[in-house]
């Protein structure tokens, strides 16, 4: 796996975890994980998980 692909996968794994296990805003998660902003985070998660951050959080909430 290329380094860029590995980094992207690690970021998405952490993003999924933060969405499911915390009440952090999408904006806060985006900046914590090094995305340029919430819109790029939303696009990346949409591509990786097939849904928006809001939908992912509602579907996978663990709190």
Backbone as a chain_set.jsonl record, in Angstrom:
{"seq": "XXXXXXXXXXXXXXXXXXXXXXXXXXXXXXXXXXXXXXXXXXXXXXXXXXXXXXXXXXXXXXX", "coords": {"N": [[0.848, -1.184, 0.0], [0.544, 2.182, -0.841], [2.078, 5.025, 0.741], [0.458, 7.363, 0.948], [-2.104, 6.307, 0.604], [-2.233, 4.663, 2.824], [-2.075, 6.542, 4.931], [-4.452, 7.951, 4.446], [-6.322, 5.921, 4.961], [-5.853, 5.42, 7.688], [-6.615, 7.909, 8.742], [-9.357, 7.895, 8.076], [-10.25, 5.711, 9.581], [-9.83, 6.682, 12.174], [-11.523, 8.907, 12.038], [-14.046, 7.692, 11.744], [-14.203, 6.417, 14.219], [-14.159, 8.645, 15.993], [-16.523, 9.944, 15.22], [-18.426, 8.039, 15.947], [-18.003, 7.642, 18.673], [-17.724, 10.04, 20.114], [-18.87, 13.384, 20.897], [-17.84, 15.365, 19.406], [-17.748, 18.07, 17.08], [-18.226, 17.959, 13.518], [-16.546, 19.726, 12.244], [-14.499, 20.096, 14.164], [-13.465, 17.481, 14.253], [-12.571, 17.243, 11.616], [-10.466, 19.176, 11.509], [-8.795, 18.22, 13.552], [-7.897, 15.87, 12.421], [-6.445, 16.717, 10.29], [-7.592, 17.577, 7.889], [-8.373, 19.878, 5.241], [-10.641, 21.29, 5.721], [-14.096, 21.233, 6.85], [-15.641, 20.548, 4.578], [-13.915, 19.115, 2.887], [-13.414, 16.97, 4.535], [-15.984, 15.851, 4.712], [-16.359, 15.073, 2.037], [-14.283, 13.187, 1.756], [-15.011, 11.234, 3.668], [-17.453, 10.516, 2.613], [-16.664, 9.302, 0.254], [-15.171, 7.161, 1.271], [-16.874, 5.824, 3.119], [-19.371, 5.929, 2.042], [-21.4, 7.579, 2.918], [-22.66, 10.588, 4.497], [-21.005, 12.5, 7.137], [-22.914, 13.124, 9.183], [-24.934, 11.189, 8.781], [-23.394, 8.873, 9.109], [-22.717, 9.122, 11.828], [-25.283, 9.01, 13.06], [-26.008, 6.401, 12.369], [-24.004, 4.772, 13.483], [-23.648, 5.353, 16.174], [-22.254, 5.108, 19.42], [-22.394, 6.04, 22.003]], "CA": [[0.0, 0.0, 0.0], [1.303, 3.427, -0.883], [2.026, 5.799, 1.98], [-0.705, 8.254, 0.929], [-3.294, 5.481, 0.81], [-2.188, 4.222, 4.216], [-2.418, 7.7, 5.759], [-5.877, 8.206, 4.243], [-7.067, 4.872, 5.655], [-5.718, 5.666, 9.129], [-7.454, 9.067, 9.042], [-10.759, 7.496, 8.006], [-10.506, 4.852, 10.733], [-9.942, 7.574, 13.33], [-12.726, 9.721, 11.84], [-15.196, 6.839, 12.059], [-14.195, 6.231, 15.663], [-14.549, 9.901, 16.63], [-17.941, 10.181, 14.945], [-19.246, 7.071, 16.666], [-17.756, 7.58, 20.112], [-17.644, 11.347, 20.759], [-19.823, 14.394, 20.44], [-17.095, 16.416, 18.716], [-18.367, 18.52, 15.835], [-17.547, 17.525, 12.295], [-15.48, 20.698, 12.007], [-13.413, 19.767, 15.071], [-12.871, 16.221, 13.79], [-11.849, 17.54, 10.37], [-9.201, 19.856, 11.799], [-7.939, 17.322, 14.347], [-7.322, 14.836, 11.566], [-5.605, 17.317, 9.265], [-8.284, 17.92, 6.651], [-8.352, 21.31, 4.935], [-11.85, 21.864, 6.289], [-15.212, 20.291, 6.965], [-16.128, 20.057, 3.281], [-13.02, 18.065, 2.391], [-13.663, 15.821, 5.409], [-17.261, 15.272, 4.283], [-16.127, 14.413, 0.751], [-13.44, 12.007, 1.975], [-15.801, 10.212, 4.347], [-18.45, 10.06, 1.652], [-16.0, 8.376, -0.673], [-14.713, 5.974, 1.998], [-17.94, 5.112, 3.829], [-20.604, 5.97, 1.274], [-22.428, 8.388, 3.577], [-22.192, 11.831, 5.099], [-20.66, 12.352, 8.556], [-24.133, 13.093, 10.005], [-25.568, 9.873, 8.642], [-22.512, 7.887, 9.738], [-22.856, 9.261, 13.28], [-26.592, 8.491, 13.456], [-26.032, 4.956, 12.142], [-22.993, 4.037, 14.248], [-23.474, 5.98, 17.498], [-21.964, 4.146, 20.507], [-22.538, 6.685, 23.317]], "C": [[0.894, 1.247, 0.0], [1.11, 4.198, 0.421], [0.786, 6.68, 2.041], [-1.992, 7.473, 1.179], [-3.367, 4.999, 2.256], [-2.61, 5.359, 5.148], [-3.908, 8.006, 5.649], [-6.717, 7.175, 4.99], [-7.008, 5.053, 7.166], [-6.601, 6.844, 9.546], [-8.936, 8.697, 9.031], [-11.138, 6.584, 9.169], [-10.693, 5.702, 11.982], [-11.196, 8.435, 13.226], [-13.973, 8.917, 12.2], [-15.318, 6.649, 13.571], [-14.668, 7.495, 16.383], [-16.026, 10.217, 16.393], [-18.826, 9.274, 15.785], [-19.145, 7.204, 18.185], [-17.69, 8.921, 20.826], [-18.758, 12.252, 20.264], [-19.096, 15.568, 19.79], [-17.81, 16.806, 17.434], [-17.569, 17.983, 14.644], [-16.372, 18.444, 11.984], [-14.263, 20.375, 12.878], [-12.714, 18.474, 14.645], [-12.037, 16.472, 12.54], [-10.493, 18.165, 10.657], [-8.26, 18.998, 12.636], [-7.226, 16.297, 13.478], [-6.553, 15.393, 10.373], [-6.27, 17.575, 7.93], [-8.256, 19.426, 6.467], [-9.563, 22.022, 5.535], [-12.953, 20.837, 6.326], [-15.693, 19.741, 5.623], [-15.222, 18.969, 2.715], [-13.152, 16.8, 3.242], [-14.932, 15.096, 4.969], [-17.085, 14.495, 2.971], [-15.317, 13.129, 0.93], [-14.213, 10.885, 2.661], [-16.868, 9.659, 3.412], [-17.875, 9.047, 0.684], [-15.632, 7.068, 0.03], [-15.86, 5.156, 2.579], [-19.267, 5.12, 3.082], [-21.731, 6.737, 1.937], [-21.807, 9.636, 4.183], [-21.791, 11.585, 6.552], [-21.892, 12.304, 9.466], [-24.795, 11.724, 9.958], [-24.717, 8.788, 9.295], [-22.683, 7.925, 11.247], [-24.197, 8.691, 13.752], [-26.646, 6.965, 13.372], [-25.134, 4.181, 13.105], [-22.752, 4.572, 15.662], [-23.282, 4.934, 18.586], [-22.127, 4.762, 21.888], [-23.911, 6.481, 23.871]], "O": [[1.867, 1.336, 0.749], [0.104, 4.036, 1.111], [0.126, 6.741, 3.079], [-2.873, 7.946, 1.896], [-4.449, 4.939, 2.84], [-3.416, 5.152, 6.055], [-4.556, 8.292, 6.655], [-7.729, 7.531, 5.594], [-8.012, 4.859, 7.852], [-7.26, 6.787, 10.584], [-9.689, 9.145, 9.896], [-12.249, 6.685, 9.689], [-11.614, 5.466, 12.763], [-11.865, 8.667, 14.233], [-14.859, 9.422, 12.89], [-16.415, 6.715, 14.126], [-15.495, 7.414, 17.29], [-16.701, 10.711, 17.296], [-19.868, 9.706, 16.278], [-20.102, 6.909, 18.9], [-17.607, 8.94, 22.054], [-19.489, 11.918, 19.331], [-19.67, 16.646, 19.638], [-18.413, 15.959, 16.774], [-16.402, 17.611, 14.766], [-15.328, 17.991, 11.515], [-13.131, 20.379, 12.393], [-11.486, 18.398, 14.68], [-10.92, 15.968, 12.424], [-9.48, 17.731, 10.108], [-7.046, 19.05, 12.443], [-6.095, 15.905, 13.763], [-6.063, 14.632, 9.539], [-5.58, 17.773, 6.929], [-8.129, 20.168, 7.441], [-9.508, 23.218, 5.821], [-12.773, 19.702, 5.886], [-16.109, 18.585, 5.544], [-15.708, 18.005, 2.124], [-13.019, 15.689, 2.73], [-14.948, 13.869, 4.868], [-17.605, 13.389, 2.824], [-15.63, 12.104, 0.324], [-14.088, 9.72, 2.282], [-17.149, 8.46, 3.426], [-18.522, 8.058, 0.34], [-15.768, 5.991, -0.55], [-15.826, 3.926, 2.536], [-20.189, 4.393, 3.451], [-22.894, 6.573, 1.568], [-20.592, 9.725, 4.357], [-22.188, 10.579, 7.141], [-21.918, 11.528, 10.421], [-25.169, 11.172, 10.992], [-25.244, 7.891, 9.953], [-22.785, 6.877, 11.884], [-24.239, 7.963, 14.744], [-27.264, 6.317, 14.216], [-25.464, 3.062, 13.499], [-21.731, 4.253, 16.273], [-24.054, 3.979, 18.672], [-22.002, 4.042, 22.878], [-24.211, 6.954, 24.967]]}, "num_chains": 1, "name": "protein.A"}
